[in-house]
Amino acid sequence: MCGISGVFYNQKDKVNAEKFINFSKINLLRRGPDFSGQYANNKNIIFNHNKLSIMDNTINGNQPLKSSCGKFVMIFNGEIYNFLNLRNQILKLKNYTFLSSGDAEVLIEAFSTFGIKNTLEKIDGMYAIALFDIINNKLYIIGDFFGEKPIYYSKIDRNFYFSSNLNCLDKNFSLNINYNSLKKFFLYKYIPGHQSIYENVYKVKPNEMLTIQIKNDDILINKETYKTVIKDYNFKLESSTSAHNLLNSIITESVLQRSRPNCGVFLSGGIDSSLIASILQNNSEKKIQTFSIGFEDKKFDEIEKVSLISKHLGCLNEKIVCKESDLEEFFFQLPEVYDEPFSDSSQLPTLLLSKLSSNYTRVCLAGDGADELFGGYSRYNSTLKKWNFRNFKHLVGSLAYKFIKNSSCIENIVFYNKHKNFEDFYISNNWLNIFHEKIIKNFKLSDQSFFTNKPQIEDMMNYDKSNYLPYDILVKVDRASMYHSLEVRLPFLSQKIYSFSKSLLKSKFKNFYDNKNILRNILSNYLPVNITNQQKKGFSIDLQNFILKKNFLFAENAFKYKNFLNNYFDFTQIKNMWERFKSGDNRPVSIIYSYITLYNWLKFKNKI
């Protein structure tokens, strides 16, 4: 795992380009503390690479790397899990002696041997790649399929800048806040899509490749999706037993591909992380190391369950209790860790878990991604039920509907009926009233429609795979772990497992998605049912207590502060929301946390 940055510049801007690289070399140290290397052609390109040594600690594994054919120079952040297979394919086609044991040299030689698009079709991994074509004077920036590894970019003063960290850009240039992104932040708790918190600074989206050229002193950027079709592995799901066995073998293959000596596992006590720990321990001669977080509040604590799992598997388990003082400490670190506003509150215990794990290893496996691929969120079924009930009005007629609406057994039916379509219903948190009306006029929820006329669970899964997964879950894990120079690998985010999940949806075993039954059944091969059937509590904190007791004065100041963005927010609505919350109305807790997170970020950035 590493950090990368670079500039594709016009000749007269060489000084600014070098200044950016020198700053980013320092800024990316947490992502890559072991070695920093640069490449410059003294004409129009500079690359910087900060290395976190995982596989190859020799000088031959350092980047930037130049291909043996002399055409390409490359830096990349991430891991190519099938690089040994790729290496064998290259050796069958040409006589070449690899000088390193890692994946970076294999990747650049694959680009040289197979071409760019053919190589991208072959590789399975997490990566952000910068590849410069020396002969044709083109720069390629490539994001991985699921969006695990970040890369920000901007076209500034006829130069193209990119970096793993947004901080490299906002510390070097005067950037303006993107108000459309701010609206999305309050709606989702994260900023989805290609936009960032700043105008004219963008993210490379999952499965996206940029081609950058300089023509007539201008930067031309072309974007394309490079994997239009995921490889069909032609899975034959003839019986429930064969489906379970096949998936078990595929997950095992992915876990072993992503593991390494002294590899740890984030063990939360849930189905996904327990399955990964079970498979890794089952294929290890030594006791594996697992890491867990407990909570002082027993409503959220699962240490007792984790202890049962680790004892049954025979693995080691390091655990730490997340205290209120830890949450407060990490809250004020958030602007440094996450670069831009991000308010999924599980970011706080994730930071503590990453800090704990980094004391023992440099690589951990985690179970993120399984919910999006195997329908694991309870909200899928509950949202469909609420939506179908909302449409009950059209079935029973207006008089009967008025009677039902006024009965005490129906909660929030008025709220349900406000949404004009299922996409609006699924995504909206109904708190856009904190903005001035002129700000939310013509506001569009998303750039792409994922929902059919007759909503299905698959629609929500596809939406979450393209939005919630890359811009919330993967951001949370990547930024928290890399802040502590820890690499987290996600076995469920294998293209082979993704292909299996799509095949399962089309098969007669579609019911296996209900409550992740197929993963639960596979886990029963490793753990007793009395453990696997225990209800998961979630990786959450008591936000109301955190805000009102531990950070009340900070929050109070945030809601009194009217000078920033006062043309943007409706402060009457905000003040009313805060007063209701202080009086015991817990409904706006999520938007309150987002608001003080933004205030925290603005103070850290010296923007207020």
N, C-alpha and C positions, 0 to 999 in steps of 0.2 A: 504494500500500500504506500502511496506516495502523494505528493502535491505537485502540480504542474502549473506553469504559466508561460506566456510568450507574447511577442509582438510581431506583427507583419506590418512593416512601416514604409513610408516614403523616405528616401535617402536623407532629406534635410531634417528629419525628425529623429535622427539616431540618438541624440542626447536624451530626449524624453523617453525613448524606448529603453535605453540602458538604465535610466533612473527607475523606471517601473520594474525592471527585472531585479535590480539590486534590492529594492524594497520587498518584492514578493519572495525573494530568497529567504529573507528573515521572517516574513509573515507566515510562511508555509512550514516553519520548523516543527510544529506539532504534528503535521501530517507526515513529515519526512525529516527526522532528526539526525539520521546517520550519515548522509552524504548529500552534497549539493553539486550538480554539474550543469554546465551551460554550453550552448552551441550558438555561434554567430557566423554568418557568411559575409559580414562587413558590407552588406549590400541592402538587405531589406527584411531579414528574419533573425530573431533571437529567441532561443528556447531556454527555459530553466526547469530543472527537475530536482525535487527534494525527495530523498529516498528513505523509506522505512524498510530495513532489511528483514525479509521473511525467509526466502529460499536460498538466494545466492548472495553470500556476503563478500564475494571476491570483487576485485576491481573490474573484471570482465562483465559483471552484472550491472554496472553503473550505467546510467543514462545521462544525456541523450545518446542514442545509438544510430549508427549509419549502416545502411544495408550493404552487403558484399558487392552488389552490382553498382553501387555509387549513386543510385537514383534517389533514395529516400533517407531522410533523417526523422527520427521519431522520439517522442516522450509519451509515456502513458502511466496512468494511475489505475491500479486495480490488479486483477488476477485473471489469467486465462486457464480455466480448469482442465481443459482437454489439450493442453499444449504438448504433452508427450505423444499423443496420437498425431497431432499436426506435425510434430518434429519428424516422426517416422514417414509421413507422407512426403515431406520435403526431401528426405534422404533417398527415397525411392526414385525421385526425379532428377536429382543432381548430386554431384560429388562435392560435399561441403562439410567442413569440420567445425562443429559448434565449439565456441570458446568458453561458454558459460553453461551452468546447469539450470538456469531459470527460464521464465516464459517470455521475457522481453525480446531476447535475441530471436527466439522462435517466431514471435509475432512479426517482427520487421522482415525476417526472411520469408515468411509466408506472404506478406504484401509483395515482396520482390518476385516470388515464385508463382503465385496464383493470381495476383492482381488484387486490387482493393476490395471490390464487391464480392468476389469469390471467397476471399479470406473472411469477410464479415459473415458470409453465409455459413462458414465452417466453425467459427469459434463459439465457445460457450463460456461466459464469464461475466465479471463486472468490470467495467472499464470506462475511462474517459481518455481518448486518444487524440494526440496532435501529430499529424503526419505531413511532412513537407516534401513535395515533389521538386527536387532541385532542378531537374531538366526543364520542366514545364512551368516552373515558378508558381505553383499552386499549393495552398494550405488546406488540409482536410482536418476538421474537428468532428469527432465521432463519439456519441453517447451510447451506452449499452442498452440492451433490449428492454430491461425493466426500469432503468433509471436509477441504479444503485449509486453510481459515482457522479458527483456534480461537476459542472463546468459552466462558468459565467463568461459572457463576452460582451464587448461593446465596440462600436465604431466611433472613434473620437478623433477629431481633427485629421481626417483622412488616414487614420491608422486603425488597425484591428488589434484589440487587446483581449486576452483571455486568461483565466485563472481558475483553479479549484476553489478559491475563496473569493467571496464578494468583497471582503475587506481590502484586498489588493487593489481593487478599483476605486472604492469610495475613499480610501486614504490618499489617493494620488490625484483625484479629479474632483471638481465641484459638481456634484450630482443633485438633481431635483427629485423630490418624492413623486412617485407615480400614484396619483389619486385613485385610479381605477384598481390598481393592485391593493390599495388600502381597503377599498370596499370588499374585495375578495377575501382579504385577510380576516375581516370581521365576520364574513359569511362562513368561511371554512375553517378558520384558525391557522391557515397556511395560505401561501400564494401559489395557486396552481398554474400550469401551462408555462409558456415561454417567458412570461413577464417576470420581473423582479420588483423589489420595492422602489427601485429607481427608474426614472425615465431613461430610455436608450441603453439600458443594461438588461441583457436577456440570459435565459438559461437554455442550454441544449436539451431538447426534450428526449425522452426515451426513444430508442430506435431511430435516431435522427443523425444525419450526416450533413455538415456544412462544407461547401466548397468555396474557398475565398481566393479571389484574384485581385491584382492591382492593374487597372487599366486607365491610362490618361490621368494619373495621380488620384484616382478614385478607387475605393474599395467596393468590389462587387461580391455579394454573398448569395449563394444558391443553397436552398434547403431541400432535403429529400428524405423520405422514409426508405431505409435500405433493406429491411426485411419485410417484404410485402406479404409473404406467405411463410408461416412457420412450418418446418419440416414435418411431414406426416410420417410417423413411425409405424403406421398401420397396425395399431394395437388391436388384438382380437380378444374382445371381452365376452366370452361365451358363457361364463357362469360367474356367480358372485365369488366363489373361491378363487377362480383364475384371476379375476379383477383385483382381489385383495393381494394375492401372491405377486402379481405383476407389479403393482404399485409399491409393495414392500421392497422388491428387488431394485426398482428404479430409485426409490428414496435412499436405499442403502448405497447404491452406486454414487449418488450425488453427495451423500455425507462423507464417504471415503475419499471422493475426489477433492473435497474442500478441506479435509482434515490434514493435519501435519503433526509431527512429534510435539508433545506438550501442548496440544490444542485443547482449549477449554470449551465449555458449553454454558450459555445463559440458561439456567433452569428456573422457570417461574412456577412450575407445578401444573401448567396447562398441558393439553394434549400434544401440541406441536413441539415444544421444547423437550417434553418428556420422551417423545418418540425419537428425537435426534440423539438425546443422551443415551437412550436404550440401545439404539443401533450402534453408536460409536463405542459404548462399553462392551457390547456383544462381539465387536470385531477388534478389541484391544486386549493385549496380553497383560497390560498394566491397568491399574485403577485410573480412570480418567478424572480430570478436575472439572467440577461444575461450580457455578457461582450464582448466588441467590440473594434477593433483597427481602427483608421483613419490614413490617410497619408497626409502630407503637399502637396505632388504632387497629384493633382486632377485626374491624369490619373489612379491612383490606389485607390483613396478614395471612400468608399461606406457608409460613416457615414449617409448621407442623407437617403439612402435606409433603413439602419438599424433602423433609427429613425422612419420611416413609419411603419416598421414591428413591432417594440416593442410597438408603440402607438396603432396599430390595435389590437394586442394581449392583451394589457393591462399589460405588464410585465415591470419590472424595467430594466434599461440598464445603466451600467457603461461603459464609453468609454474613451479612451485616444488617443491622436494623436501621432503617431510615428514620432519623429523628427530625423534629420540627426545625432544629437549628441547621441541619443539613439542607433542608428544603429552602430555607431562607438564604443560606450561603450560595447555593446553586442558582437561585432565582436572579440574584444580582450579577451572576456570571453569564446569564443567557445571551445578552447582546454580543459578547465576545465569542461565544460558542457558535451561535446560529446565524451570524452575519445580518440577518433581516428579521423582522417580526415573525414570531412563530409561537403559538400558544396552546399546543397540545400538552397539557399539564403532566403527562407521563414522561415528558422530557426530563423532569427533575430527578425521579428515581433512576431513570436510565443513565444520567450522568454519574450518579453514585455507584451504580452497578459497573459501569465502564471503569471508573476510578479503582474500584476494588479489584477487578479482573486484571487490569494493567500491571498490578503488582506481582502477578504470577505468570503471565504469558503475554505474547504479542498477537495471538490469534484466538478468537472464539467463534463458535457456531451459535446461531440463534434460529428461532422458529418463525420469524416474521415471513409473511407472504402466503402462508397456508390458508388463512381465512379468505383471502381474495380468490384463491384458486379452487377452494373446495367449499365455498358457501358457508363459512364459519361464523358469520356475524348474525346474532339473533335478530338484529334490526331488519334483515331481509324479509323474514316471515311476518314480523309485526307490522312493517310498513305496508306490505301487501294487504294485510287484514284491515288496517286503518283506511287504506285507499278504497278498498272494496266497500267498506262500511260507509265511507264518505259518499260513494255513488249510490248508496241505498235510497237516497232522496229521490233519485230518478225512477226507482222501481216502485216505491210505495205511494208516490204522489205527495204534493206539498202539504196537505192537511195532516196526514199521518206523520210526515217528517217533522212538522212543527211540534207535534206531541212528543216524538222521540227526542228531539233536540232539547226540549225543556225538562226531560226526565233526569233525575239525579244519577242514573246508572251510566250515562254517557258523558265522558270527559272530553273537553276540547273539540267538540264537533264543529263549533264555529270556526276554530282555527283550521281544522281539516278542510272545511269548505271554502276557505279563502284562496286556495291554490288552483290556478287555472289548468294545470296539467301535471302529470306524474313527475316529470323532471323537476318542476318547481317544488312539488310536494316533498320529494325525496331529499333534495339538496338544501332547501331553505331552512334557516333557523329562526326566521321571522323577527330579526332584530335590526333590520335595515332602517327602522324609524329613528335611529340615533343620528342619521345623516339628514342634512337639509334636503327637502324634496327635490330641488333642482339638481342635486348631486346624483340621486338614484333614478332620475328620469331616464328611461330607455336603457336601464342597466340590464345587461345580459348575463345570465348565470354562467354559461360555458360556451366555448367556441364550437363544440361538436355535440350533436345529439346522440345519446346512447340508448334512448328508450323508445320502444315500439308502441303502437297504439294500444296494444294489450300488454301491460307491463308484466315482466317475468323476473324471477330471481336472477337469471342470467344477465339481464340488462343492468341490474345493480352491481353484479360482480364485474361486468365489463367496465362500468363507470369507475368503480373503486380501483380496478387494476390500472386504469389510465390516469387517475387523479389522486385518490386517497393514498394509494400505495406509494407512488413515486414522490409525491409532494408533502406527505405527512410522515408515514411510517419510515420510509427510507431516509428522509431528511433527518428525522429524530435520531435514528440509529447511527447514521454515518457521522453527523456532526458531534454527537456525544462521545462516540468511541474514538474518533480521530483527534478530538481535543486532548485525549489521554494517550495518543499514539498507539491505539489498539485497533487491530483489523478485525471486523466482524463479517463473517461469511454466512450466507443464507441458503442452505441446501434446498429449500422448497422453490427457490427462484432459479430453477433449472428449466431450460427450454423443453427438455424431454418430459419433465413433470407437468409443465404447462400444456404440452401437446396431449398428454394423458388426460388431464382434466377436461380438455375440450372434447376428447373422444368419449369420456364418461357422460358428459352432458347430452351427447347425441345417442347414447345407448339406452337399453331398457333398465339400466341400473341407476337412473337419474336420482332415485330416492336416496342414494348413498350420500348426497349432498346435505340432507337434512341433519343439522347439528354435527356436521363433519363425521357422519357415522363410519365412513370407510377408514378414516384415520384412527378413530376410536377403536374400531375392530382390529386394526393392525397392531395398535398399542397393546391390546389385550394379549398378544403373543409374548409380550415382555413383562407386563405388570398385571397384578390381580385386579379384577373388576371393581372391588371395593375402593380402590384408589382411583382408577380411571373414571369412575362414574361420579366422583365428587364434583360439586359445582365450582367452576372457576370464578374467582372474585374479581379478576381484572387487575391491571397494573395501574392503580389509581391512587389519588390522595384526596383528603377531605379539603376541597378548595374553599368552602365557606369558612372553615376554621382557620385555614392558612391566611386568608385575606383579612378576616375580621379580628383575629387575635394576634397573629404574628406580624402582619404588615398593614395594620389599620392606618397608622399615621401616613405611611407612604401612599396608600390607596386614597386616603382622604385628600392629600395634597394633589394627587393626580386628578381627582374629580373637582377640585377647586380651580385648577389651572385653566384659564380661559384664553390665554394669549396665543397658543399654538393651534393652527388649523381652525381658527374660530370662524372661518368662512365655510368650513367643511362640515363640522358637527353641529347638531341641534342641541345646545347645552341645556336647554330646558328639559328635553327628553332624557339626557344623560344624568342630570341631577336628580330627576324623579326616579330613575331606575336605581341610582345609588341609595337614595333614601328608602325606597321600598326594600332593597336588599338588606340594609342595616336594620330594618324593622322586622326581618325574618322571612321575607319572600326570597326563596332560594332559586327561583326560576331563571333569573338573569345571571347566575354565577359564572357561566361560561363566557358571556360577553364582558362581564366585569373583569375577569382574569385577562381576557384579550386586551382590554383597555389599559390596564395597569402594566401589561407586558409591553405594549406600544410606548407608554409613557417612560418605562424603564429603558427601552431601546433609544428613544429620542434624547434622553438625558445622557446616556453613554456616548452617543454620537455628537453631543454638543449642539443639538439642533433646537434646544429650548433653554 
